[in-house]
């Protein structure tokens, strides 16, 4: 049985199932390409930015800007480019950037969720419609005779749509779970990199505050004494 005959015997529900399968395959390919690039460069990019930030903050900003095509670089760049923020503002910038980038990395998940839910239902609908069509031609007097042989064949063909819907849903679910696992792993990378960057910034901010306080301190005993008014 060739694909054309399979579609024809599957009934009208086969056409939306084909549409869902094409949508599922295109989404899976796009997500595989995306995650392939992320997994190869994410940890290296984060380490490069953090190592540079430990030595030179301004250079770390340029390194993050040069790697903006990676979500981890965009995440770290958001607080890095703030002009001398308070540590609490720095922390809020990290959280906001993490929410944005992690949400973008889940692009396509809603499509796969919809396919996983709709494909089995469409397959079941196609089977029900096929059964209705096959059984509508049966009369009570024909039961047990050779005239019902075609009905048995029609019932078997009507199950094609259910099998197709289940296949589409199973494949989509397998890759959906894979992408979910990759997303959770990336979330741990974000949390670790953000914590390390925040520690570096708090140390830098504390050193600057100490240097500022020392610069504002009186340089001699005479300067520290109040002047008398005349």
JOKA-V842336 format. One line per field, one symbol per residue. ss: DSSP state (a for helix, b for strand, c for the rest). phi: phi as a letter, one per 40 degrees, with the letter a starting at -180 (. if undefined). psi: psi as a letter, one per 40 degrees, with the letter a starting at -180 (. if undefined). A space follows every 50 residues. Layout:
ss = ???
phi = ???
psi = ???
This chain:
ss = ccaaaaaaaaccaaaaaaaaaaaaaaaaaaaaaaaaaaaaaaaaaaaaaa aaaaacaaaaaaaaaaccccaaaaaaaaaaccccccaaaaaaaaaaaaaa aaaaacccaaaaaaaaaaaaaaaaaaaaaaaaaaaccccaaacccaaaaa aaaaaaaaaaaaaaaaaaaaaaaaaaaaaaaaaaaaaaaaaaaaaaaaaa aaaaaaaaaaaaaaaaccccaaaacccccc
phi = .cdcccccccgcccccccccccccccccccccccccccccbccccccccc cccccaccccccccccbccbdccccccdcccccfccdccccccccccccc ccccccchccccccccccdcccccccccccccccccccbdcccgbccccc cccccccccccccccccccccccccccccccccccccccccccccccccc cccccccccccccccccccacccccccccb
psi = hidddddddeadedddddddddddddddddddddddddddeddddddddd dddddhdddddddddefeehddddddddddehhfiidddddddddddddd ddddeeheddddddddddddddddddddddddddedehideeheieeedd ddddddddeddddddddddddddddddddddddddddddddddddddddd dddddddddddddddeiheidddeiiiii.
